[in-house]
């Protein structure tokens, strides 16, 4: 029996760029995929970093020291996060080296095993290979794949993880996780290697606008008076030959 592929798409927010210089996690958000389909299971946790949060960082994610001070420290939530990821979870993140660096730093401090890189998928690397030279941040990818991110006014770990899950499926080739909710008239599908891809959507029927005989006559008069030697007004060669005969 084939084992289900389990992936944890996640994102973090922090106080800065480097845990080695004292920066800490302030938020983790994650969503679970089974065989590339969201299950609805999520993990979300704000974290007290036990330090100040620089104003320029607050401007990015909106999480102030005052807001975070009553939330648990990472040591108190680490076990819950590890349990959510599980022994079989593949970790998926955008610019994964940043997020994994912070997670592993905290896990190592607490004596937990660190996550190995063979369990990590970096969607930024996938995007760079697919779209070299293009902008490949999360907002740019949402725009490229027509994913609605209008509610993303600031960075937020759970929201970004949910958006990234949609982006990840598109990067894999346009997987259609909601296919069971759509009728066969709305799409046709093909199955390849466990993935289900949506075929090109049906074109909407052309809208026909009826015009009156008067409008048609005015249009023909405009073509004859304003456009000289228009190709579409010339008689076809076959008709000319027939007229001569």
C-alpha positions, 0 to 999 in steps of 0.5 A: 500500500502506497504511503501518503505524502505528508507535507507541512507548509510553514512560515515564521516571523522573527525579531530580525535576521539572525538567531546567532546575534540574539534574534528570536522567533515571534510567530509560527504558522503551518498548514498540513498537506496530504498528497498535496491536498490541504487537510484543514489542519493548521498550527499557529502560535505567537511566541514571547521572544523575551527581548525587544522587537525593533520598530523596523521589524514591527513595521513588517509584521506588526507584532510588538513587544507589548503584544507578545509579552503574555504569550508563551516562550518557545520552550513551552510550545516546542513540543506542540510544534514538533508533534504537528510536524511529526516524524514523517512531515516534509517541511516546505517554506519560502527561503527555507534556510531562514526559517529552518535556521531559526527553528533549529537554533531553538530546538538545539538550545532545548536539546531536541533533534534538529530538522535535516535538510533532506526533509526540507523543500524550498519554494524559493529555489523552485520558483527561481528555477522555473522563473529565472530573473523574475521576482519570486517573493510571495506577493509576486508569485501570488500575482503570477498565479492569480492567488488572492492576497489582497488581505495580506496587509502585513506579514503573518505566519499563518496567512503566509503559510496558507498563501504559500501552500497555494503557490506551492501547488502551482509551482508543482504544476497546477495541482487542483486540490478542490477538484472534488468540489467542481463538476465535470462541466467546469473542468476536465482533469488528467491524473499523472503520478498521483497529481491531479491537474486542472485542464484549461478552463472552458472558454465563456461563450462569446457575447453577441451585440446586435446592431440596427440596420441604420447603425450597419449603414452608418458603419459601411458609409464610414468605411467607404469615406474614411478608409481608402483601399481597405483590403476587406472592401476589395472584391475577392479575385474569384468574384472578379474573374466570375464577373468578367466571364 
